[in-house]
Amino acid sequence: MKQLLVNTEVKKTLSKIWEFGVNTCHAPLWLRTDLVGQLKRQHTELGFRYIRFHDIFGDELGVVDSEGKFHFERVIQIYKNVLACGMKPFVELSSMPGALASGENNVCFYKFRSDPPARWEAWRELVAAFARSLTGAFGEEEVKTWYFEVWNEPDIPFWSGSRDEYFRLYDLARNAIKSVSRAYRVGGPATSKTKWIPEFVAHTSRPSKEDPDTGIRCDFISTHAYPSDLAFLNSAEGSVRLEQASVMRDLYAAVRQVLDTAWGPDFPLLLGEWNSSAGPYAFNHDACNNAPFICKTMSELRRLCAGSLYWGASDIYEEGGFHYTPFHGGYGLETINSIPKASYHAFRFLHGLGDTELEAVFDQPCEEHGVLATEQNGEFRILVWNYRSPESEGEPLEFEISGAERCRGTLERIEPGHGSAYETWRELGSPEFLDYRSFETLTAASRTQEEDFSGEETISLAPGTVALLRFQRSQ
């Protein structure tokens, strides 16, 4: 039996990095009303503020025509849809328009073009014209609240050029954007597995030919990580070999150390993409254990990073072709049928925490069991998770809250069949398509369970589950 020790005398403001934002697949999907509806709900229920997605310069949106003329009308409509959700764009400048590309290399079902430009100055002209168009459509005061990130994962096949060529791409893009407004925020390198950070920091700490500004030529660092054995696959199915969730903590601690040394502890570090694995169709994304993984990761990174962009918001997703099966291992917080997964509720629980963090620990700590304790208007809100490590049965958790004997409140759980519908779908025989009855069954299973709580009780959490406790101070 463990004791949960909460020190109400040690208080600090809780860093809610999980509310910063979320990712979707690629830009054209934002012309779908069902995706817009999901993100509007996620903004309201999960608190997400920014949205990032690939391929705003992709050929599907017709940004550059065969004569080299620029057309941003459809992109502007997409950003209007984003703003209508109550969110703001985290603008990823990619991919290379076919009319400007030096080759035919591409990745993903929707053909993300990965080649450097045939004429480098044309890239600068494109980005400058884009920034001017956004300013004209939305106004400088609005656009300066956005973020501009140069490319996506240039260390793997999303970029077929060299690292030095990516640095040149970055320099030209930054110079173009800053020529429109010095207040616009530009960053990178958006690498996978936190690669290239020391080199990028060194490069942007000094002037370059294409961007001769002095000082730090970067407003934020963004980089990605997934605790799995996969790098990038154009498409994949089935399971992946998962790594321990703590690898995320180790990777971002190393990046934080580089930034602290070079630019100081307050320089913004953004967790630009992450999930429990990089496998596009791996069922760990759907399972209940993804909820404690999210809680653990966000808790451990909240003092290292300034913001998080989870990959991704929805299974309305096209990198490997569109999938219609209700659960297919997609990255999303919601299925294509808008059924929330356990991961959705993890972010809802995190969003529901109070603003004031209290010191809280188990008297018998272990890697799998974690807690975040907060207070809001005299109410304790305590998030507890039991993460199941890869290739293990997990460690059962039983505990009492020291000093809470006279408290009364509620306990809400995320567990299979109550907040996690994936396991119920498996029990139904994993149907490829849903009839009315099975849809209703899965919808019911996706709802969390809330029960009355008394401070004298012993609380049990099975491996792979999460609980949120709410109770008033005892009188």
N, C-alpha and C positions, 0 to 999 in steps of 0.2 A: 504494500500500500504506500503510495507516494503522498506527500503533502505539497500543495501548491502554496507558496509563500508570496504574498503580495505586500509590498512596502508602500503604503499610501503617503509617506513623507518624501519620497524621492519622485519628483515629477519633472517631465519635460514635454515639449510639444512633439506630438507624433508626426513623423515624416511619412506622409501618405503617398509614396512614390507610385503605388499601384493605380492611382487615379489619373496619372499623367496621360495615358492614352493606350491605344490598341492598334493592331494592323488588320487590314483586309488584303485580299489577293492582288488584283491589278485594277487600274483605273476604270476601264470600261464597265466593270460590274457595278459601279456607282450610278449607272443609268438604269439599274433595276430597282423597282419600288420595294421588293421584298427585302433586299439588303439594307436599303435606307430605313425601312421600318425597324429592322433589328437593331441598327446602330442608334436610332432615336431612343429606343427602349434601353439600350445599354448605357447611353449617356445619362438617362434619368435614374436607372436602378443601380448602376455600378459606378457612376461618377466620372467616367472617362471624359477627358477634355480634348485630346488631340487624336487625329486619325492619320495613319501612314499607309501608303500603298504604292505598288510598282507601276512603271510604264506609262507615265503621263505623256511622254514623247513618242509612244509606240505608234506604229503605222495604223492601228485600228481606229485611232482618234483623228487621223489625218492632219497632224500638226504641221508637217512640211510636205508641200506638194511636189510634183515632178519638176517644176520650174524653180524650186527652192524658196517659194513664198511661204510665210508662216500663217497658220490659222489656229487660233486658240479658243474658238467659240465653244467647242464641246468640253474642253478642259474647264473652262470657266463655269459651264453648267454643272459639271461634277462638283466643283468647289462650292457652288451655290447649294447643292444638295447636302454637302457636308455641313455648311453653316446652318441650314434648315434643321439639322439634327441637334443643334445646340453645341456642336463641336467645331474645332479649328483644324486647318490642314497642317500636317507635318509633311512638307513637300519633299518627296524624293525625286531628284532630277535624273530621270532615266526613262526608257533606254535610248539607244542611238537611232534616230529616224533613218529609214532606209535610204532616203534621198541624200543623207549626209554620211552614211557609213562607208568604211573603207573595205568591207567584205560582207559575206553572207552568214557569218556565224550567229547562231541564236540558241537559246535554251528555253525550255518550258513549252507546253502545249500552245500557248498564245504567242510564241516566237518573240521573246525578249531579245532584242538585238544587242550583241555584246562587243562589237568591234569599235575601235577608236574611230574618230571622224577622218574622212579622207582629207579634209581641209580643216585644220584646228581652229582657225579664226571663225569658221562657220558655226562651230559649237558655241563660241563666245557670243556671236551675234544672236543665235537662237535663245540662249539663256537671258541675255539682256532684253531682247524683245519680249520674252515671256514675263520677266519681272515688270517691265513697263506696262504690259497688258493687264497683269494682275493689279497693279497700282491704279490703272484707269478704271478697272471694273469694281474694285473694292475699297480703294483709298489707302493712302500710306499708313494712316493710323491703325487700320485693321491689319494690313499685311505685316506690319512690324511686330505683331503679336504671334505670327506664324514662325515656323522653322524651315530652313532650306538645307537639305542634306544632299550631298553630291554622290549619286550612284548608289548601288546596292551590292555588297559583298564582292568587291573587285579582286579579292584574293582567290576566288574560285571561278568557275566558268561563266558567271554573270559578266565578267570582263575578260576579253581575250587579249588585251594588251598587257604590258609589263607594269610593275609597281611604279616605276618612274613615269610611265605614261599616265597612270591614274593620277599621280601627283600633278601632272600638267593639266589634266582634265579638271581637277579640283581648283587649281589656281585660276584657270580661265573662267570657270563658273563663279568663283567667289568674286573675282575682279568685275565680272559683268553685273552681278547682283549689287555689289557695293557702289557701282557707278549709278545705279538707280536710286538707292537709299543707303546711307551709311548705317541706318538703324536696323536694316534687315539682318537677321541672324543666319549665319552660314556655318556648317560643320561637316564632319566626316570622321573616320573614313568608312564607316558602315561595314566593317569587315566581319567575316565569320570567325568564331572561336577566339575573339579578341585579338586577332592578328594585327601586325603592322603598327601598333600604337606607339612604341618608342620612335620608330622611323618617321611616322606622321607628325608626332610632336616636334621632333627635330626639324623636319621640313617646314612646318608652319610657324616655327619660332624665328625664321629669318626671311628676308625678302626673296622673291624669285623673279625671273625675267618676265613672266606673264602676270605676276601680281606683286609689284614692287613695294607694297606697304611695309613699313617697319612695325615692330611689335608682334604680338600674337595674331596670326592670320587665321583665326579659328574662334568661333563663339561657343562651341560645344563639341564634345567628343561623343560619338555614337559608335557602338560596336555590339556584336551579337554573340550568343552562346546557347548551345543545346547540350544537355548531358547524355549523349548517345555516341555510338560508334560510327555513325554516318556523317560524312561531310555533305556533299550535294549530290542528289540523284535526280535525273530528269524526270523519272517516275519510279515509284516503288510500291510494293504491297507487302502486307504481313507485319511481322514483328521486327523489332530492332533490339540490339543489346544495349540496355540502359546502364548508365553510370550513376553513381551515388549523387544525390542532389547537391551535396556540399561542394561538388566541383564548380558550381556556379559561384559560390562564395570565394573560392580560391582564385578563380580566373579574374573576377572583378576586383578583388583585393590587390592583385598584382597590377592591374590597370590603374587603380586608385593611387598606388604608390608612385607610379611613373608620373601621374599628373600632379600629385602633391609636391614632388621634387622639382618638377619643371615650372609649374604655373600656380601652385598653391592649393590648399585643401578646399577652396570654395569654387574651383573651376568645374562647370557642369559636366557630369558623366551620365550618359543616357544608355539604358539597357534597351537597345533598339529593336531586337527580336529575341524571343526565347520561348521555350515550351519544354516539356519533359523529354522530347526527343526531336531529332531532325527528320525522322521518317515521315514522309507525307501521308502515308496510310498505315499508321501504327495504332493499335487499339488502346495503348496507354493514354492517348489523348482523350478517349471517351470514358475511361474507367473512373471509378470513384476515387482511386488513389491519386488522381491528378489534382484533386482539391487540396489534400495536405501538402503535396509537392509545391503548389502555388503559394500556400500560406508560409511554408518553411522558406522558400526562396525569397519571397518578398520581405519577410522578417529579417533575413540575414543580409539582404542587400540594401535595406532602407537607409543605412548610414554610409553606404559607399556610393550610391547613385542618386542623382537628382530626379530621375524619372524612369518609368518603365513603359514599354510598348509591347504587350503580349502578342505573340503570333499564334492564332489570330482570332478575330471576332466571330467568324462565321464559317460554316461548311459550304456556303455559297462561294465556290473556290474553283479555280480553273488551271492551276499550274500543271497538273498531270491529266487534264481533261475533266469534264464535269462528272461528278458522282451523285447518283440519286438514292443510293441505299441509305436508310435512315441513320445507321451508325456504320461508318466505313473507316474509322481511324483518322478522320479529318482533324485538322488543328483547331477547329472552331469552338467557341464557347457555346454556340447554338448549332443544332442540326439544320439541314436544309428545310426542314419542316418547322423551324423555330421552336424546337423543344430544347430548353436549357439543360446543359450538362452539369455534372458536379463542379467542373471548373468555373462555370458561370456563378454558381452559388458561393464558391470560394471568394470571388471578387466582390460579390454582394455582402458577404460577411465582413470582409476587409473594409469595404465602404461604410459599413455600419458601426465601425469602431469609433470611440470618442476621440476628441482632439488632444486630450491630455494623456500622455503615456505614464504608466506607473511601473516601477521596478517589480518584476515577477519572475520567479524561477521555481522549478521543482527541486525538492530536497535531494532527489536522486536523479541527476540529469543524465540524459542519453541523447544520441544523435537523432533518434526517431521522434521523440516527444518534445513538443514546443508550445509556447504560450506567448501571447501579447495581451497585456492588461491595460485598460484605459478607463478614463472617467469622463462623463459628460453630464453636466447639470445634476450632480449628485448621484448618478447612476453608474455602477460598474458595468463595463462591457468587456468580457474576457473571451478571447479566441484561443481555443486549444486544438491542437492537431496531433494525429498519430500517423506519421508517414511510414509507409511500408517500403523498406529498402529493396533495391532490385534483387531478384532471385532469392528472396527470403519470405518466410511466412509472417514476418513482422513481430513486434513486441506489444502484447496487450498492455493497455494503460488503465489503471485504477487509481483514483486520487480523491482526496478531500481538500477543501479550501480552508486553510488555517485562518481562524478568526471570523469565519462567516456563518457560525452556527445558528444565529438568529435571523439570517437573511432569507428572504423569499423572492423568487423571480421566475424566469423562464430559461429553458435550455432548448436550443434549436440545433438539429443535427443534419449533417450531410452524410448519408450512408446508402448502400444499395437498396433500391426500392423506395427511398425517401430522400429525394434530391439527386439521385443518380439513376437515370432510367436505362443506362447501357446494360446493366446486369439483367434487368427485366426483359429487355429486347432479346438477350441471349436465351432466357428462359422460354420466350415465345417461339424459339426456333430460328432466331435471326432472320426474320422475314425481309425480303428485298424491297417489297412495297407494302405500305400500310393500308389496311381497310379501316373503316370508321371505328370498329371495336378496338383494334390494336392501337390505333392512334390515341384513343381515349385512355387506354391502359397505360401507355407510355407517358402521356401527359400527366396522369395521376402520379406515376412513379417519379416524375421529375420534380415533384413538390417536396420541399423539406418538411421535417417533422418537428413540431414544437411541443414541449411538455412543461408542466410546472416543475419548479426546482426549489428545494429546501437546502439550506446551508449545512444541515446535518448529514445529508446524503453522501454516499460514495458514488462518484461518477465514473462510468466505464466507457472507454472508447476502443472499439475494435481497430486493428491495423487498417490503415487506408481510409480513415474517416475524420471528420471535423465536427466541432461543436462550438456554438456561440452562446455564452451565458450572459444574462442581463439581470441585475438585481440592485436594489437600493441599499445604501448604507444601513446597517442595523442601528436602532435607536437605543 
